[in-house]
Amino acid sequence: MTNAADRALMGKYLDGIASADEKRRLAERLDDSPELRVELTEWLYYETALASVLAPHGQTARTTGRPGSFRLRWGVALSLAASLMLAVALSVLMRARHPATPLQWATATELQGEASGRLGTAIRPLVAETVLQPGESVATGPDSMLELMLAVGGRMIADRNSEFRSPDAGLDMRLDRGRFLFDIPTVRPGQPGLTLSVADGPSLSVLGTRFEVGADAGLLSLRVEQGRVRVHAPDGSVDVGPLRKLEARADGIVSGPNPIMLSEIARWHYGQDQVAPGTVLFLDSFEDGLDRWDPIHGDWRIVAGRGFKGSSGLVLKRSDAGAEDLSRKIIAPKFIPRYDSYEVSWLLSPSEAVKNYGIMFYGDAEAAEPLETHRLDSYGSPVIRSGQGMNLRLVIQGNRGDWYANSQKTHAMRIPEAYARIALFVVDQGRHDIVIDNVRIVAHAPLPSLTDAASRRILFEDDFEADLSRWHVLDSGADLVDGGGISGGRALRLAPKAGTDASLVVYPKLAQFASNIEVEFDVYILHSKDRAPPVGFGIVMKLPPGIPSPVLPPMDPIELPRNRWFKARTVFQGTDYVFEILDNGKSVGHQAFYLRSPGIVPGINLQTADPSVSLLVDNFRIWARGPE
């Protein structure tokens, strides 16, 4: 639903007096509201049509109120001839609210850099508010970006060095080269929709969605964020849904549809290099209502005087029934987490102590159930006492998350590979109010590369071609195998003793406990049965005396590659510990946590009661990270 505030923003935008902040707010509302997109498109229809009639007479026209009211304010009085022409134009518009061939195809709303339009032999530079004509070819320059409001509804962004041609008639648009981002309202059954064709390549039908299209020498590259896009191939049509990608040429599908992360879509527009660290991506102190939030569960209200320092706050009201309600109370910001690295922070203040609170990740923006739930107190975050309040902050860098409570880091966690929505939650007994205030989402600097050769040096390495004199073997069952290595040389083998489930552990003989290190080695899990037996495998830590062993969060269940080589890698830096498993260069398992220790000695362990299982290890490396 649109409201008076929406219409005020649209009016300022059409009058050319909207500030940069007002344009940003309008863009955010257009993202959230299909009704608003349709209404603004109608305004553009009418006012552009009136302008084309009145311009030859040196006159201007603007509509006020909703489209269809036709209450006009004029720069000068209309002449009789102009009035007649206007009546004809309005009668045409009244007969066809959305004509198959509109008077204009699109209007430029924002331009960074340079762009030009060509119609026949006439070439013109494009500026903001330029109306594109049917059949006009458009090209963007280097370091440029063009945003258009489409007459059919929705918007389109063309990246640098991109070329396209607007439809001559109807809704068929050609993409010649470059990258494009679309946000199109849902196409209703029986209603014509936009068709995109890649030059010398395939075509696709837009069913109503947000998606990215790349055109390169006949190759169509499609990434869908939300909704569906139908790609037409010689052997049939393929529907591509949310968080999927596909590549196709004129002769058929090249690859896909395959799953992708949200941050892979239009990285040239939303990517980390497009925003500086510290850029505010979302900010709400709850002074303007709940329009920027989705209350998923619970009685959430804006209450004056309940926020930080007496301002308004978001309040989860206590249960009127008085019965204990231990279900999660969930609310989600209308923020699309397209960025690899960002941080989200908020103030949480209960009227009685609360300990069960955290954050949820949803795999799809419309999903009813979360993909993952992270309850912070299970990681050691403190109980929030009555009336105290606590500033909570989660720093996300790729698949790693670091939690802070009142500026004190509490732990690290794994972030899902792909998610489309985040939400805050709290669980209480329904007997008191809980206040949330000062929610901020800010762009953050990405993590440095784990394999940056300039920042690391070899501390220990072993290809197992000699013997095990450089290792501590804590349990029997470790030996060297000729021909078992990844390149045909020797390999370390860990094999369990028959009838036991002992943990087999080996440690390298380091001179001292080390911090700021990276460990990597090749692993091969060998078994002789048709069905893979359960295997406990990982990198273990020997800690200095007096340091308690950490309680590790559970690792997501994964299917370890068997009967082929893969890599295991860990980084211990300061108090942060990250472990992951790589299969053909792709992470298939990831674990991160906070470790209070000045140093470790990393080891390898295998745990299984099945004598058919053994573990081969090769190319073991420990790098020291940072300056010497």
N, C-alpha and C positions, 0 to 999 in steps of 0.2 A: 504494500500500500504506500502511495505517496502522501505527503503531508505538506503543510504550509511552508515548513522550512525547506523542503525539497524544491518547491516551486519558486521560492525566493532565490535559491542558488541558481536554478535554471534561468530565471529572469536576469540576474546579474551576468551570467555567462553569455546569454544572447545579446545583452546590451554592451558587452565588451568591457565591463567594469569589475569583473570578478578578480579578486586577489589570487596570488599563488596558492594560499592556504584554502581559499574557497574552491578553487579548481581541483585541488587535491581531495577535498571533502566530497565534491560532486563526483569525482572519478571513483571514490570508494563506494558511494551510494549506488552508482551505476553498476559496479561489480556485484552488489548485493541484491538489487531489485530489478527483475525483468520488467515490471510495470513502469518503473521510472525510465528505463531505456526506451520503451515504446512511446511514452509521453514526450520525452525530449525529441525523439525522432519526428513526431508529429509537429512539434513546434518548428523544427528545422524545415519540414516540408512547406508549411504555410508561409513562414517568413521569407524563405528563399523564393517561393513563387511570387509573393507580393513584391519583393525587391526587383525581380526580373521584369515585372509589369511597370513599376514606377520609376525605375532608374533612368529611362530615356527622358523623363520629364523633370529630372533633377529633384525628385521627391523621395522620401523614405517612409517606410511603414513598419510598425511592430505590433504584434498582438499582445493583449494582456489577458490574464485569466487563463482558463483551460482552452486548448484548441477546440474550435467549434463554436465558441461564443462570438467570435468576430467583432469584439469591441476593440477599436483601433485608436492609436494616438498618432497623429500625423505631424511630420516636420512642417508641411505647408498644406493648404487646402487642396483637395483634388480638383483637377479640371474635369469637365464633363466627359472628355474622351477617355481620360485615365479611369474614371469611374466605370464607364462601360467596359473597358478592358478588364478591370478588376472583377466586375460581375461575371464576365465570361470565365476568367481563371478560377474564381471560387465555385462556380457551378460545376466545372470539370472536377475540382477536388472533392466536392460533395458527392458526386456520382461514383468516384473511385478513391477511397481513402488511401489505398496502397496500390497505385497503378503499376501494371507490369513493366512499363518503361517510364520511370519517374522523371520529372523535369531536371533533376540532378541526381547523380548516382551516389556521391559522397561529399562530405565537407571536411576539409583539413581543420583539425582542432588544435594541433600542436606540431611544431617543426623544430628540430634541433639540427643545425647545419644547413645544407642546401638540398633542394629537390626541384625538378622541372617537370612540366607536362607538355605533351606533344599531341596535337590534333591535326591530322593531315600534315602540312608542311609548317604549320605555325607552332613555335616553341615559346613557352612562357615560364618564368620562375614562379614557383609556388610559395605562398606564405600562409600563415594561420588565417582561417576563415575563407580560404579559396574553395570555390565550389567546383568539383570535378565533373566533367561532362561525359555522357555515354561515348564509349569508343576512345577515350583519351588514354594515351600511354604515359606512365609516370616512372621516373627514375630518381633514386636517392643517391646523394654523393657520398664520398668517404667521410667517416666520422659523423654520419647524419642519421636521423631517425624521424619518421613521419607517422603521425597518428591521425586516423580518419574516423569520423562518425558516419556510418553507412545508412543510406536512405531506407534500406530494407530492415533496419534495426541492428543494433550492436555496433561494435567498433573493430578496427583493424590497425595494427602497427607494422610498418615496413622498416626493416633494419637497413643499415648502411649498404651501399652498392647493390640495391635491390631494384628490380624492374617488374612492372605488371601493367596490364591493360584492363580498363574498366569495361563492363559489358556494352556492346553496341545496342543491344536490346535484351529485355528479359533479365535473367539473373545469372548469366554465365560469365565468369571472370577468368582471365588467363594470367598465370604466374610465369614470368620468363626466367628469372633467376633471383637468388637471394633468399632471405628468411622473413617469415611473416607470422604474426601472432593475431589470432582472431578471438573475439568474444561475441557470440551470436545467440540471440534468444532461441528458446526451443521452438522447433517447427511443428505446428499442430497438424494432425492428420488431414490430408487433402489440401494443405496449404503449400504453395511452391516455396522452395528453399534455395539458398545460394549454392551454385555449383562452381567448383574451382578446377581448372585444368592446368597442368604443368606443360609448358611448351615442349613438344616432342615426347610427352610422357602421358601417364594416366590421368584420370579425373577423379574427383571425390564429391560426394553430396554432404552438405552440412545439415545435421539433424538437430543442432542446437547445443552449443558446447563452448568450452574454452580449449583451444588447441594451437599448436605451432606447425607450420608447413615450411619445408625447405625445398627449393627448386634448383637443380644443378645439372645442366646438360641432359635433360630428360629424366633425371632421377627424382622421384617424389620421396621426401622424408617427412613422416608424420609423427607427432607426439601429442597425445590427448591428455589434458588435465582433468576435464570434467565433461560428462555427456557422451555423445557418440558421433563418429564420423564414418561414412560409408565410402570405401574405396572400390572403384570399379576396375576389375581386371578381366582379361580375355576369358579366363576360366570361371568367372563368377564374381559376385560382390562380397566384400569382407567388411564387417562392422568392427571398428576399433573403439574400445571402451576406455574408461578412466585409467590413467597411469599405465598406458600401453603405447608402444611405438611400432611403426611399420615402415618398410621401404619398398618401393615398387617402381617398375618401368612400364613402358607401353605394352611389353610382351608378357607381363605378369609380376607376381609378388617376388621380391628379392629376399626379404626376411620379415618375420613377425606374423602376427602381433606378439610382442615380447614385453614383459613387465619392466618398468623404469621407476626411478625415484622422482618425486615431484621437482626436486631441484635441477633435474636434467632438462626440464621444459623451458625453452627460451632463456637459456643462461646468458645470452647476449643482452637480454633486457633486464632480467631479475638477478643475474649472477652476482657473486661476491665482488667481482671487480667493478661492478656498476654502482656500488654503494660503499662509501668510506666507513671504516669502523667508527662507531659512535653515532651513526645516523639513526634517528628515531623512526622505527617502522610502525609502531602502534603505541598510543598513549591515551590513557583514560583515567581521570580522577572522579568520574561519575557526577559531573555537574550538569550534563545534558541528557540524562535519561539512559535507557538500556538499548538504544538503537544499534549499538556496535557489539551486542552480545547475544548469544543464543542460550537461554536458560534451559538446560537439558533435563534437570531434575532438581526439585526443591523450590521453596517459596522465596525467590530472590526479589528484593526491592531496593530502590534508591531511597535513602533516608537522610534528610538534611541534619547536619550537626553530628552525625555518627562517624564521619570519616576522620582522616588525619588532621589534627589541629582544628577541629571543629567544622571542617568542610563536609560536603555530602559524601556518603559511603555506600558501597554495595553491601546489603545486609541479608544474610540468610536467617529468616525469622524462625523462632522456635515453633514447635508443633502446637497448633491450637488444641488438638485432641489430648495432648499431654502424654500420649503413649510413646514409648521408646521406639524410635525409627532409626535403625542402624544401617540403612541403605546409604549409598553415596549420594551426596548432593553435588551436582555437576553443573558448571557453566563454562561456555566456550567463547573466547573472543572471535570476532569475525576477522580473522587474520589468516592469510594463506602462507604457510611456512615454506616459501620457495627458496629460502636462502640456506647455504651450507652451514654458515656460522652466525649465530645470533644469541642473545641472552634475553630471558624473560624474568621479570622481577615483580613482586607484589608484597603488600603489607597485609598480614593476616592477624586479626585480633579477636579473640573469643571473650565472651562474658564469663565463661567457665573454662577450665583447662581442657585442651584438645590435643590429641596426639596422632590421630589418624587423618592425614592430609597428604596431598601430593599432586601429581600431574598425570594426565592420560594422553595417549597418542591414538588417533583414529586412522585406519587405513584408507578410508574414503570419507569425503565431506558429508555424505548422507548416511553413513553407517550408524546403526543403532547401538552397537557394542564396540568398545575400544579394542584396538589391536594389542596394546600393552597398557598396564597400569603400574605406576611406580609410587608405592606408599613410602613416604620419606622416613617415617620413624623406624621402619624395618632396617634402614641403613644407618641408624644411629642419630638421626636428626632429633633435636630435643623436643620434649613436650612443651607446648605453648601455654603458659600459665594465664590464669584469669586476669584480664585487664592489662597484661604486659604488651602484647603485640610482638610480632617478629617480622623482620624484613627477609623474605625468601628470594633466592636468585638461582636460576639454572642457566649455565653457560653451555651452549650446544656448539660443538665444533665437529662437523661431520657426524660420525657414529659415536662420538664421545660426549658425555654430559657431566659437568661438574656442579655439585650442589653447594650453596653457601647459605648459612643461617646467621643473620646479623653480621655479615662480612666474614664470618669464620667458615672456612671450607670444612664440610662434613664428610663427603665421600664423592666417588666418581661412579658413573653408571653407563650402561650401553644404551644408545639411542637406536630405535628401529631403522632398518635399511630404507624403508619407504613409508611415509605417512602423509596425510593430507590435512590434518587438523589436530590442534592441541586443546586441552580443556583442563581447568583447575577443579579439584574436588576436595571435599572434606566430609568426614563421617563423624556425626555426633549422636547424642541420644534424644535429640529433638526437644531439649529442655532449656535451651538458651540461644541467644543470638550470636552470630559470627559475622564479623565485618571484614570485607576486603576493600582495599583502597590502593591508589597510586600504582596501577598496572602499567608497566613499560616493557616494550619489546624493542631492542636496540641491536643494530648490526655489530658483529664482533669480528675480530681478526681471525683468519683460519689457522688451524694447527700447522706448524712447520712439517715438511715432509719427513716421514720416518726413515727414509733411505737417502737423506741428503749427505752425499759423500764428503762435502766440505766441512761438515760439523761432526764427523765421527772418525775414530781410528781403532784399529784392531787391538783388542785387549787379550783375546784368547782365540785360538782356532785349532781345529783338529779334523783331518780328513780320514782318520782311523787307518792309515796305511802302516803304522808302526805297531804299537801295543797300547795297553790301557794304563800305563804307568802314570799318566797325567790325570787320572780319574780316581775318585773315591767311589767304590762299588759297595753300597750298603747291604745288598742282598745278593745271594748267588743267583745265577741265571743270566749274567751278562758276559758276552764274549764277542770276538771278532769273526766275521764270516768272509772268506775269500769269494770274490765275484758278486757279492751282494750289494755293492755300492751303486749309486745312481749312474755312474759312468763305467761300471764293470770292475771297479777296484774293491777294496775292503769296505765293510760297513760294521757299525756297532749293532749287535743284536741283543734285545731283551726278550727272554722267554721264561714263562712261569714254570715253577716246579709242579709236577703232577700232583693233583689232589690238594693244592693250596690256593688261596686267593691273596697271597702276600703281594704287597706293593713293591715293585722293583724300581729302585731309585739309584741314579748315578749323578755325581757332582764333579765338575772340573776342579782341579786343585789351583784355585786362585790364591794369590798372596794375601788378599784382604777382602773384606766385604765391600762391594762396589755399589755406587749409586750412579744415576744418569747413564744407564747402559741400554743397549739393544741386543737382543739375542735372536738368532735365526738358524734353522737347520732343516734339512730335508727328512721326511718321514715316509715310511712305507709300512702299512699294517697288513701283515700276511696271515691268512687263515686258509685251512684246507677243507672247510665245510661249505656246502651249498648255501646255507643260510648264515649270515654273518652273526657271530656271537657278540654279546655286549662287551664293550671295551672301555676301560677308564684310562684316559691318556691326558697328559698335560705337562706344563712346566711348573716344577715345584720350587720352593724357596727355602734356602737355609738362612736363618736369621741370626743376628748377633745375640749373645747371652742376655737374658732378661727381657727380650722383646717377645711378647706373646704372638702366637700364630694368628693371622687374621681370619675372621669369619667371612668366607667368600660368598657373594651372592650367587645363586644358581645360574649356570650357563644355559642358554636356550638349547633344547634338544636339537641335535644336528645329526645327519647321516655322514659319518666320516668316510672319506674315500678309502676304499679297500682294494688291495692288489694293484695299486699304482702309487706313484710318488706324489706327495703334496708338501707344503711348507707350513712350519709352525714359527710364529714370531711373537716376541714380547718386548715391550719397552718399559723400563723402570726409570722414572725421572722425578727426582724429588720425592714426593709422597704419592705419586701417581703410578699405577700399575695397569698395563693394558696387555691382553693376550688375544691373539687371533690365529685362525687357521685359514690358509690360502689354498684354493684348488684352481689350478691354471690361472693364477694371478687374481682370482676373485675371492673376497672374504666370504667364507661359509659359516664361520663361527667367531664370536667376538665377546670379550668379557673385560670390563674395566672396574676398578675399585680403588679406594683410598687406603694407603698402607703407611702406618706410622712407624717407620724404621729408617735408620740412617744409612742402611745398605743391605745388600743380599748377596748370596751366591746362588745363581740359577741352576737348577738341575732338571733331569728328565725322569718321568715316571710312567710306568705301565701297570695297570691293575686289572687282572682278569683271572677267573678260575678255570678257564678253558685252555687245556694244553695245546689246542690246535692253533692258538693265536701267538704270534710273535711280532716284535716291533723292530724294524730296521731304521737306523739313523745314520745320516751322512752329512758332510759339509757343515759341521757345527762351528758357529762364529759368535763371539761376543765383541761388540764394539763399545768403546767409551764415547759418550756423546758430549759435545761442547768443547771449550778450550782445555788445554792440558794444564 
